[in-house]
Amino acid sequence: MNAPANISAMKSLAPEISAAADGPFDVVVLVLPGFSHLALHAYIEPFRLANTVSRLPLFRWRIAGLGGSPVEGANGLAIPVEITIDELASHLDGHRLGQLAVVAGEPAERQLTPQLNGFLRLIARRGVAISAFGTATWLLAQTGLLAGTRCTIHWSRLAAFSEVFNQPRIRDSLFVKDGQFSTCAGELAAFDLAVDLIATQAGAFIAQEVCRHATVDGQRSGSNRQTGPSGIAFAGVSESLVAAIRVMEENIESPIAMSDISKRTGVSRRQLERLFGTYVGVTPAKHYLSLRVDHAKRLIEGTRLPLVDVAMASGFVSSSHFSKCFRNVHGISPQQLRLTVPAWIGRGLG
C-alpha cells in the first residue's frame, strides 16, 4: 500500500485544506430499495481515501433510509441504516448538512412516496445541496425540483426522461452541477462526482491523490459523455467518423440529410461511406436508421407514450414505416414490445 502523502506538502499545494479541516463535511446518502451498490461505494470510498491521504477527518458519511430497517440493493445485499429521513428532518435546524445524496433503484417511477416527496422538498427549502445518482434524477424530476435545471441521468433513461418530463436541458454527461442540484449518471460516474466534491472542499491536490490511490488516471470532467459513439467498438477511429455519429445522435427526432452530415463533419459523402464501411460495417444511412430505432425502443420500454408519438419522436412520419423498420432491426413489432413493458411504467409528469 502506498504511504499517505506528506500533509505539509498538501497544505502548501492546497491551502484550502486548512479550512476543510475545521470540521468534517457531512454527507448523508439516502439509499432506496434496489439501489446500486456500485454507485453507493463509488461515491463513498473517495471520501475515505481523502481522509486517509490527508490524515485529517475531512469528510463524514452516514447511510439514511425511509425507515430504520436494512435496505436491500439490486444485488440482494442489504446494508444497515444509521438515520431515517424523519430523524434527519428533525435535526436539520441544529445540524449543518453538507450534502444529501440519493441512490435510487428500479422501478424509479414508483419510489416517490408522499413521505419521500415531502422530505426532498424540505431539504431543498433548507438550501442543502442535493445529488441524485442514476434513476434518482427521475425522482427529483417527479417532485418538480429540477424544473428548468440542467441535469443528467443514466444513458439508458435519457430518451424516456426527455420525453416524459419535456426536459430539453437533459445532458448526456457523467454528471451535471446546476446550483443546488447535482445529477449523475450513476455507477462509476458516482466516483467522478465525489472527486469533484473533494476538489471543491479540500483542494485539487487531495482530489489528485484520491485518484492516484484509486488507480484512476486523473480526474474526469463532468462534461465527459457517458458512452462512446454508438456502433464503434474500439479506439483509434477517424475523428470525422466520431463526429458524424455524434451529429446523428443529436438529430434523432428531425433527421438530417447525409449531405448535411458530410458538410458538418468536413468530409465528402463518399469518404463518409468508406469510414462507416470500414469501422462500423454498414452504410451511414443504415446506421442512422438503427440509432433512431434504438431510440424508439428505449421510449417504448421507459414510457407509456402512444406508439404514434414514439414514432414521431424517433423521426418517423409514417407509423407503418416505423413498424417495418422496427421489426427489421429488433425482430418484433413495437406493439409486441409494448406488451412486455411492466405495468408500473407510466407517462410521468410531462
N, C-alpha and C positions, 0 to 999 in steps of 0.2 A: 504493500500500500504506500502511496506517495505521502511524504511528510507534509503536514499543514504548512501553508505559506507563512512567511515571517510577517507578523502583524504590523511591525514598524514600517516595512516596505509598503504594506497595504495602505496605511494611513497617509504616507507621503504621496502615493499614487492616486488615492481616492479619499480626500479629506472628508467627504460627506459621510464616511462610515462612522465618524465620531458621533454625528447627530443620530444616525440609525441605532447606535449602541446605547442611547439613553434609555431605551425601553424596547422590548420585543415588538415587532409589527405583528398584530394579532390577525390571523387568518382563520376563518371558520368555513369548513367545507360541508355543505349540505348534500348528503347522498340520498338519492331516491331509489326505490326498488328497481332492480335491473340495471344499475349503474355500471359503468365500465371501470374495472379495477385498473386497467392500463392507464386511462385518463387520470384517475384519482392519484395513483402513485407517481405518475409522470409529473404531476403538479406538486405533490408534497415533498418528494425526495430532493429537489433542488434547494428547498429551504433548509433541509437537514444538512446538505452539503455546504450551504452558505454559512451556517453556524459552525460547522467543523473547520472549514478552511480559514475562517476569521478568528476562531476561538472566542467568539462572542455570541451571546444569545440574541441574534438579530431578528429571528422570526419565531413565532409560536403558532401552532396549528391545533385545531380541535375538529372532531367529527360531529356533525349535527344530524338529527333525523326528525321526521314528523312526530315520532313518539320515541319512547325510551328503549324499544326492542332493537336487537341487532338487525341490520339491513342487508338483505341478500343481493349480491351483484349478479351480473349476467352470466358469470361462470359458475354460479351456485355457491360461492363462498360468501359468508356473512361477516360483517365487521361490527364491533360494538359502537354504540352511540354515547358520546360524552355529554351532550347537551341537546335538549329538544328545542324546537323553534319557539315554543311558548316560553320556555325558560330564557332563551336568548332575547326574545322581545321584551320580557320584563326587566332585563338587566341593561337595556340599551342606554337608559338615562345615566347610569352610574359607570358605564364602561365604554371606552373608545374602541370600537371595532374597526379594524383597518380594511378588511376585505371579506365579503361573503362570496364564496364560490359555490356554484350549483352544478352537480353532476347528475344528470337525469338518465333514465333508461327508456325502454320501449314498453308499451306504447306511450309516447310523449303526450299525445293528444288527450289521454285520459288521466294524466297525473296532476293536473291543476285542480286541486280541491279548493273549496272556499277558504279553508284554513290556510293553505299554502298561498293562495292569491292575496289574502289579507296580510300575511307575513311579508311577502315580497314587496308589496306596495308600502308597508310600514317602513321597511328597511330603506326603500328608495326615498321616502319622505324625510327620513333622518339623515340623508346625504351620504350613506355608506356606499362605498364602491361595490359594484356587483359584477361578478364574472360568471358567464354561462359557458359550459362545455358541451359540444355536440348538440344533442337534441334539447338540451336545456334552453337553447336560444328560442326554440318553439314555445316553451313555457312562458318566457318573458314576453314574447310577442302576444301570446294569449291574454296576458294581463294588460296589454296596451302600453307597457313601459317603453317599448322600442319604437314607438311611432316617430317617424322622421329621423331615426338613428341609423347610422351606418353600422352594419353587423355582418356576421358570417355564421355558417352552420356547416356541418359535415357535408362533403360534396354530394353524397347520395340523397340529401334532402334539399339541396339548393333549388332545384326546379320546382318542387312542391311548395316550398316555403315562399318563393317569389310569387307564385300564382295564388296561393291560399290567402296570404296576407297583403297582397298587392304591394309588395315591398321592393321598390326599384333601387333601394340603397343596399341590397344584399351584395356581398362581395365573395368571390372565390379566393379567399385568403386564409393563411394559417390562423391569424387572429386579427381582430379589429378593435381598436380602442376609440370610443367616442364619448367624451365627457365622463359621466359617472359609470358608464357601462363598458364592459369588455366582453366580447364574444369570441369563441374559439372553436375551431373545427373538431376539437376533442382528440382522443387517443394521444399520440406522441406530440401533437401540436400543443398539448397542455404544458409540456416541458418548456416550450418556447415562450409561452405566456408567463410562466413562473420566472424564467430567467430575465424576461423584460421587467418584471416587478422587482426582482433583486437588483437589477441595474439602476432602477429608479430610486430604491430605498437605500441601497448600500454601495452603489457605485459600479462603474464598468469593470474595474479590476476584479472585484468579487464575482461578478457575473462571469467573467472570463475564466476565473479559477474554477467555478462550478462546472462550466462546460468542459474544462480540461480534466477534472476529476471524473466526470461522467463519460469521458472518452467521446465527446461530441466535438465535431470540427467547427467550433465557433458558434456565436450567437446568430440565429436566423431572424430575419426581419419578419414582422407580422404580415407585410405586404406580399411575401412569397406566396405563390399559388399552392393550393393543397396537393394537386397532382400534376403530372406532366401532361402534355397534349395527348388526347385520345388517339390510340392506334399506333403509337410509337413505343416499341418495347425496349429500346436501348439508346444509349447516349451517342453523341458524335454525329448526329444527323445534321443536315443543312439547316441553317437558321431560317432560310426562306421557307422551308417546309414547315417548321415550327410556327412561323408567323402566319402562314396560310391556314393552318389548323386552328390557330387562335382566332383568326377572323371568322372562320366558320362557326366556332363555338359561341362567338359573341353575336352572331346573326342567325339565330335559330328560328325565331318567330317570323321574321321577314327575310327569307333567304335572298342572297345577292348573287349576281351572275358570276361565272368563272372568270370572265374578262375583268370584272371589277376586283376580284380577289387577286388576279395577276398584277393589276396596277398597284394595289395596296402593298403587295409584297415585293414589287420591283423585279419580277421575273416574267418571262413570256409564258403563255399558256402551255406551249409545247414543253418547256422546261419544267413547269409545274407537274405536268403529266408524267414526265420521266422521274421526277423526285418521288411522287406517290407510288409509281410502279416499282421503284427500287426499294423504298423503305417501308411502305405500307401494304403493297401488294394489290391495290385496287386503284381505280381511277379517282381523281379528285371528286367528281360528281357522285360516285358511289359512296365514297367516304362521307361526304357531306350529308347524303341521304341517311346513312347509318347513324350519324350524330343526331339528326332530327328524330329518327325513330326511337333511339335510346332515350332522348329527352321525353318523348311521349310515354314511353314505358315507365319512367320514374314518376310522371304525373299520374298515370293510372294507378300505380302502386301506392302513391303517397297522398292522393286526394280523392274526393268524390266528384270532381268536376265532370260534367257531361262530356261524353266522348267527342261530341262535335266541338266543344271548347278546347279539349285536349288537342284535337287535330289542328285547330287554328293556332294554338299556342306553339305548335311544333312546325308551323309553316306550310300546312296543307290546306288548300281551299276546297278540296273535294273529299267528302267522307269516304267514298268508295275507293278513291286513290290512296287515301290514308290506310284504310283497312288492308288493301292489297299489298302495299309496301311493308306494313307492319307484319303481316303473315309471312312474307318472303324472308324477312330478317329473323323473326322470333319463332316461326313455326306454328303460331296460334293467332287468332284474331284478337283485336282489342277487347271485344265483348267477352271472349273466353278468359282473358287475363283479368278483367274486372271482376268476374265471378270468384276469383281466388283471393281477392283483397279482403282482409279482415273487416268485420262489421264495425269495429271501432274507428276506422278511418273516416274522417268527416271533412266537411268543407272548411272548417276553421272559422275564423272571424272575418275573412276577406270579403 
